[in-house]
Structure formats: structure tokens, C-alpha cells
Amino acid sequence: MLFALELPLSKLPFDTNEAITYCFVMFLSTDQRIQIGQRGEIFFQSGFYAYVGSAKKNPSSRINRHWLGIGKKKWHIDYLRAEAKPHSMWVFRQTMLEECHLAEYFRKFGFDSISNFGSSDCRCPSHLFYSSNGSNFESLLRECSPVFLKFLVENERSLSMKQYPEKIRLLFERRSIRRFSGERINNEHLLWISEAGLAAPSASNRRPWHITIITNRDELNRLAEVNPYGKMLTKAAAAFVVSGDKKRMYEGEGRDFWIQDCSAVTQNILLATHGLGYGGVWIGQHPLQDRKNAAREILMIPDHLEPLSLIAVGVPEENKEARTQWEETQVTWRE
């Protein structure tokens, strides 16, 4: 059983008095020397750290203590948590997996450890393990037990939309929708979506783009046949092809700016589609020549237009939760 829950946690999805084993994964953005209580100063390399622990009573409180970094510093982990950010929390029923057995799994998989960290009350060499890649921990944890709970809120990813300003919630709520009802969309709404697309920025405001709107059912079906990941087009209410206009592109070195410009149009179309209550999905065309040639033939696109993207839109028949794909390792902040 796999659970993805919001943290901080109000309650566990099983008996709150049941003993748990947990693995708390944190991310340290820079190399640091940290004073770990009476243990002394320890050098920590930047990267991911997995701490193995257990709680026999009030497990929700223990999870929240680590996740939020609250309470007085009394355990080794408290000092590291003050400098590191939470990444993910994995929780096992203790009857399925004991704390020291989980630590042994980490050692057998060859993860580096910080000696005598968090293991003063047992004979284990350590309960803290290091990896430069957090996904390595996930692979191990999935192998540990057939029954586990994962609290997936990476890098403070609580997706209660209340924490985001209302004006940007749309960015997290928009998801790729591939199941449509087949119902029509008002033509005026399709024009609104197109106008929103053309509100995108472009290099030197050259606007080297063109939008083709498709509502012809035969053409939508033919596009579905020639696009391996476009089968949803058979139930889509409409589709948009965003193309670069060669007549308005830069000459020479800056010519490929059209790709960025038309990608911005595509994103605007997806956001406007979601904002109006519909669903949409981006089906790549450029740089695959066979897909572009097929679009040209089916839609009679003239030679001076270069198809970049195909967007299927429709009345959704699936609902996806809002999400963020934030990865701290993919962001560099220079002050």
C-alpha cells in the first residue's frame, strides 16, 4: 500500500498508537561543518541524507517534529535538520520492518554513512546515510518491504493551494489531460485560447508564429493516426498547431529564436485551456520531420510555416491533482 499525503501530518492512515519505523530524507545544499551536540563538529558534504529512526508512541508527532524542524535539539538528527531541508518521509509499520534492519539495508547497498550518528542506543555503526542522488534512496526503500507508506512531499511540496498566491495557482493546477468526453467547445472559447497564446513574448517582438485551429473531425482523426502519442485526438473537441513563420523569423544566428517564441505560445494555450475549465496536452512535432510533414499534408500548411507543436484540447474525462515539480538540485541561486 502506497500513500501520498500532505505534511505536516494531522494523522496517520492507520492506528496512531502503532509503532513505526521511518526514513527521513533531507537535502543539504552546501558543504557544511555542523556542531552535532556532544558528538562534536562533523563535516557534511552537500547532497541527500537518509536518517533511519522509529517511534513507539505518538508517531504523528515524531514525523511532524522532523519535518517541521520543531522542538528543542536533543537528538543528533535535530542539529542536522536545522541546516537541511526536508525532502521526503517514508514510514513502515514496525511489524513489517524494524529500525536496525532498515539501517542494515542501507549498509548492504553500499551507502556512505556518518559513523555513530543516531545509533547511540543500539549496536549499529550509524543510522544516517549519504547519497548525491535522492532517487538512489527511493530505489532502496521500494525494495525493503512489500508494504510501506511514503509521504511524498519533496522539498516542502505540500500542495495545499492555500500556500500559493491565487494568481499563480493555475500554474500548479494545469496538468496534461489525455482523456476527453468528445463534447464540443464553444468557438468563442477557442478564439480566447488563441488570443491568449498570441499574448506570449518573443525576441524583439517579431512574433514569428501562426496558429492553426482544427475542429474538423476527419482531420483530428487523421492527426491521431499519424501521431504515436496523439490517440486522444479522436475524442478532442479541437486542436491547435503552433507554427513558426519563416517570413518573420530572424535571419542568420538568431533564426532559432522562433522555437522559444512558439514554445511560449504553446504554454499560453495550455494555461488558457485549463483556465477556461478544459483539458489539454502538448504533442511534440518539431524536430520530428515525419510528424511535421504529416501535419502539413493533412492541414495544408504552407511551406513558409514550420510546425512546432500540436495541442489537443477538450472537455476532460479525468481529473488530476495539482502538483509541483520543484527539484532544488535543478536551481542555482547566486547572491
Helices and strands as residue ranges (DSSP letters): E 20-28, E 32-36, G 37-39, E 40-44, E 47-55, H 59-68, H 76-81, E 85-93, H 99-108, E 112-113, E 128-131, H 134-144, E 149-151, G 161-163, G 166-168, H 169-173, H 187-197, G 203-205, E 209-214, H 217-226, G 231-234, E 238-245, G 246-248, G 252-254, H 257-275, E 279-284, H 289-299, E 305-314, G 328-330
